[in-house]
């Protein structure tokens, strides 16, 4: 997505070009977790060219920040006239390599475009620019967003699904005493689970059916009096706390937050598992119906 070796019929301000003298267009980006589900980007744009600054003030131009994640096909464009821009993105929408470019573009057609800081090669020349023309750009080095909390979305890390030694139909049970959170299924349920648990396309559905209710129970137990003290030494609690820490959030603070129920905490921790499961239902069954129709 970055601009490389692109030719323009008019001068463009960039550290990669020599069309301007004594002018700077630069941008810095910082990012951090904002809560448990959102990544907050903060952009600081530096642009000291007075003629270009006047174009922004007069409504002829604006800053555009383009963010794209090829792994998830996520892309968004931020339009602003401020040098300080913030954008919050759901962490579930991005994963891996993020490419960002900061631009200054025209908001409308510009006639007789000139600039007092152009290189001498452009002396006495003016240009006609159409709406959306790039006036300046900064390629931001690619950012790798590594999700270090996949243990919250997997039944194979802090959770262990096991078969209950009974042929009778019994409810699912949750055991918090081992190093991993135990999820016990009846014989028939476990046999069905074991057939599909390794198939990636069924993970969101199984997570919402099995892991999500178990995690609700976990949070319910932790919210009880002495709940944190009772389980803080368990390996699963330590892993859970570390996962929250990597998001910039304290697990204990979340548990003590009376405004959040255990159901809300579990949904946030697993990045809205019901939504992911229902989307997967659409993918699986609508696509199969379309194939049958054809």
N, C-alpha and C positions, 0 to 999 in steps of 0.2 A: 504493500500500500504506500510505502514511502516514495517520495519523488526522487528519481535518479536519472540524470542525464536527459532531462526533458528540455526541449527547445522552446523558447518563447519568442514572439515577434516584438516584444517590448521589454523594458528593464524590469527585473524582479529582485526584491531584496531578500537575500539569504546568505548565510555564512559560506555556502557552497558556490556562490557566484560573485562576480566582480563588477556588476552593473552599477552599484552604488559606492560612494566613498563617504567615510566618516558617518556611517549609519549602522545601527544594530537592530536586528530582529532575532530575539532569543526567547526561549521558554523553558521553564523547569516544571517538573511534575513530581508530586509526592502523593503517596496513597497509604491508606490504613483502613483497618476494619472499623466500621461504624455499627455497633451492635453485633449480632451474631450472623446476620444474613446479608449485609450490604458492605460494599467496598467503596470508600470515599476517595475520589481523586481531587486534588487541589492543584490548579495551574497558575503559575506566575509568569506573565508575559512581559517582556521588555522590548520596547520599540521607541527609539528616540528620534526618528525622522519627523520633523515638524510638519512637512507637507502631507505625509501619510496620516499623522495624528489629526490634522485638520479634516481630512476626508472622513474619518470616523466621527468626529464631532458634528460634521455637517450632514451625517446620514448617508454618505456615499459609499461607505465601506464598513466592514465588521470583521471580528475575529470568528473563525470557525475551527473547532477542534473535532477531529474525526478519530473515533476509537473503534477498533475492529479486532475480533478474536476469530481466527480462521477455524479453530477447533470446534467452536460451537455455532459458527455462522452468525455471531452477534456483531452488530455494528450500530453506531449511533453518531450523530453529529450535533455538536453544541454550538449555538449561535449567541454571541455576546459582544458588547462593546467595552466591557471592563477588562482591565489588565489582570484581574484576579477572578478566576472562575472555579467553581466547585461543581462536581457531578457525582451523584451516588448511583452505583450500579449493583443490582442484586448479584451476589456472589455465584448464585446458581446459573447465571447467564454466561459466565466466562470461565475458562479453564486453560491453563498453559500460556502460550505466547500471545501477548497483547501488543498490537502495533498502533502507534498514535502519531498523528501529524497535526501541527498547529499552523493555521493559515490565516492570512488576511485577504479577504476577497471583496470585490465590488458588490454592492447591494442593488445597483441599477447601472444603466449605460452611462459611461463617463466620456465626455467629449474633451478633446484637446488636453489629454493627460500629460502633465509635465511634473518635474521634480528638480529642485535646486541642488540636490546631492547626487545627481547622476554622474557617471563617468563622462569624461570629456568627449567620448565617442558619440554621445547622444546630444551634444550641445545644439540648441536651436531646433530640436525635433519634438513633435508632440504625437500622441497616439490616441486612437479611438478604441475604447474598451467596452465590451459588452458585459451585461450583468453576469456575475459569477466568475469574473476573471481573477486569477490569483495575483495579488500584489506582493506578497511576502510569504515565506514558509520556513518551518523548522521541523526537521525530521527528529523525532524523539527516539532514542535507543529503545529497542524492544524490551518489554517487561515480561517476565515469566511469573505468572500467578500460580503458585504451587499450593494445592489444597492438602494441607497436612491433617485433615480431620475426617478422613474417609471412614474412620472407625465408627462414626456416628451413623453411617449409612450402610453398614455391612453387618451381616449376621455371622461373620467369620472372624471378628477381631475381639471386641470386648464382649460379644455375645457368643454363646455356644448352644446350638440347637441339638437336643438329644431326644432319644426315643424312650418314652415311658414304658416300663416293663409291665404292661397290662393290655389285654385284648378288649377291655371294656371302653366304652365311649366316655371319656372324661375331659374336663376343660383343660385348656393350656395352663401350665404352671410356670412361675418365674421364681428362680432360686438365686438369691443375692449372696449366699455364703461362700461360693468358690471364688477363684481368681477371676474367672469370666462369669458374666451374668448368664445363668442357665435358663434356657427356654425349653420346657418339656412338652412334647407333643405325643398324643396317642399313637398307637401302632399304625393305624390306617393313615392318619394325618401325616405322620413322619415319612411313611413310604412315598406319599404323593410329594411332600416337600423335597425329599432327597432326589426325586426324578427331575425337578425343575430348578433347584437352587443354584446349579452351576451354569444355567442358561442366562446370559446377560439380559436378554429381552424381557425376562420375567422378574428381574430383581426389584424394580419399583413396586410391582404388585405384591410380591412376597414381603418386602420391607414394610409396606403399609398394613398388611394383614398380620404379621408376626412380630417384627421388630418394634414397630410404632407402639402398639398397645403395651408391649413389655417395657418400653422406655417410659411410657406414662406412669406405669406402676413404680418404676425406679425413682422417678421424680417425686411421686407421692410419698414414698418411704423416706426419701432424703429430706422432704419438707417437714416430717414429723419431729417432735421434740427429740433432741439427741440423735436425729437421723444422720447428720453429717459426722458426728463423733463415732457413731456405730459402724460406719462404712468407709471412712476416710482412709483407712489402711489397706483396703482391698485394691488389688491391681486394677480392676475395672474402674474404680473411682479415680485412681491416679491418672489413668489414661483419659478418662472423661474430662478431668480438670485440665490436663495438658492440652487437650483439643480445644477447650474454651480459651485457654491462655494464648494459644496460637492465633485465635481470632481477636485478641485484645480485650477479652471479657473474662471476668472472674466468675467461676462456677458458683462459688458460695454466695456471691452478691446476687446472682440470678435466682438462686434458691430462696434467698431471704426477701426477694422482691414480692410483696403481697399482691401486687397488681397483676402478676402473671400466674395463671393456673398451670398445673402439671401438663395438661393437654397442650396449652400454648407453648410451654417450654419444649416439649417433645417435638412439636411441629417445627419450631424454629431450629432446633438442633439438627433435624433431619432435612431441613430445607423444603418444607411443605410436602411431605411424602404422599398425601392423598391426591394432591394436584398432579404429582409425577405419575402416580398409579393410574389415575383416570386418563391422563394423556396417553399412557401406554395402551390402555384399553382401546382408545380411538385408533392408535397406530396399528394394533394387532387385528382388530375386528373390522374396521372400516376398509382397510387395505385388502383383507381377505374377501370381503363382500365385493369389492371392485374387481378383484381377480376372477371371482366366480361369474360376474356379469359379463366379463369379456370372454 
